[in-house]
Amino acid sequence: MARIICAGLGPGDPDLISVKSDRAIRQATQIAYFRKAGRKGQARQIVEGMLAPGATEFAMEYPVTTEVLFNTPEYNDILARFYDDWAARLAAMPGEVVVLCEGDPFFYGSFMHLYTRLLGRVEIDVIPGITGMTGCWNATGIPITWGDDVMTVLMATLPEEDLIQHMRQSDALVIMKTGRNLPKVRRALEAAGRLDAAWLVEYGTMPKQRVVKLAEVDGTETPYFAIVLIHGHGRRPEIAE
Ligand SMILES: C[S@@+](CC[C@H](N)C(=O)[O-])C[C@H]1O[C@@H](n2cnc3c(N)ncnc32)[C@H](O)[C@@H]1O
């Protein structure tokens, strides 16, 4: 029976990899990671210089297609087949395979698509990681939640009305997958009366890290590794950003 170890890598700075993941990565003879075709891949980049000599690498490249649009049922079918195929290939590998995953594997991680397919077929060990958002709010230098604060994590891909509703109800906010959804996020924050409190963190804990107030940003797009944050105040007005 194959054994799959999913190593959470943390937000990007290799020094933030856990001791347990670090050990698994350095000892691995087979390593697999997701990446976009033609790119090195963020997960692979984080572990640069850590792999054992002779380790076999498996780049699981997301399917690209020019005929089918993203987020359509057709594309979702293609993606499901891609995960089916890799789950079967990993399950058939002899011995241990370490799968790399940015942040924490069970927090919106692509690995979860393999995990659900592999459960019961192989032995699986998931090593937790520091999430990207943790790295990002630490990068702002301001505590994220106090006392009774309610924190909500939102995907910028949600409909605008849903974003506005959650933005109005929560104290602290984390908005992920901003990318091309930035104008929608900005409009929703404005409608909820919270734009001025929002921070944008790009490439949190990585060499290209950028931390700015969202209201001071002109662009209509962010990189893939970007998070918008609003800090809670513990529902006490004297603690402000
Ligand atoms: C598919 S989710 C993966 C989350 C990951 N499993 C985690 O625990 O953080 C990808 C999104 O996480 C956010 N993200 C993860 N790491 C980040 C970082 N270091 N800086 C900024 N955003 C990050 C971005 O919003 C990105 O679009």
The ligand as a Gaussian input file, in Angstrom:
#p B3LYP/6-31G(d) Opt

LIG

0 1
 C       -6.228000      27.994000      -2.946000
 S       -5.930000      29.112000      -1.606000
 C       -4.790000      28.156000      -0.689000
 C       -4.720000      28.527000       0.769000
 C       -3.619000      27.790000       1.533000
 N       -3.905000      26.376000       1.658000
 C       -3.426000      28.407000       2.926000
 O       -3.482000      27.673000       3.932000
 O       -3.185000      29.610000       2.984000
 C       -4.918000      30.314000      -2.400000
 C       -5.142000      31.736000      -1.880000
 O       -4.520000      31.868000      -0.610000
 C       -4.060000      33.197000      -0.450000
 N       -2.618000      33.138000      -0.047000
 C       -1.981000      32.029000       0.371000
 N       -0.717000      32.319000       0.753000
 C       -0.568000      33.653000       0.594000
 C        0.511000      34.554000       0.835000
 N        1.687000      34.130000       1.317000
 N        0.325000      35.873000       0.559000
 C       -0.850000      36.306000       0.087000
 N       -1.909000      35.488000      -0.173000
 C       -1.780000      34.176000       0.088000
 C       -4.314000      33.949000      -1.746000
 O       -5.498000      34.698000      -1.588000
 C       -4.521000      32.822000      -2.728000
 O       -5.360000      33.221000      -3.798000

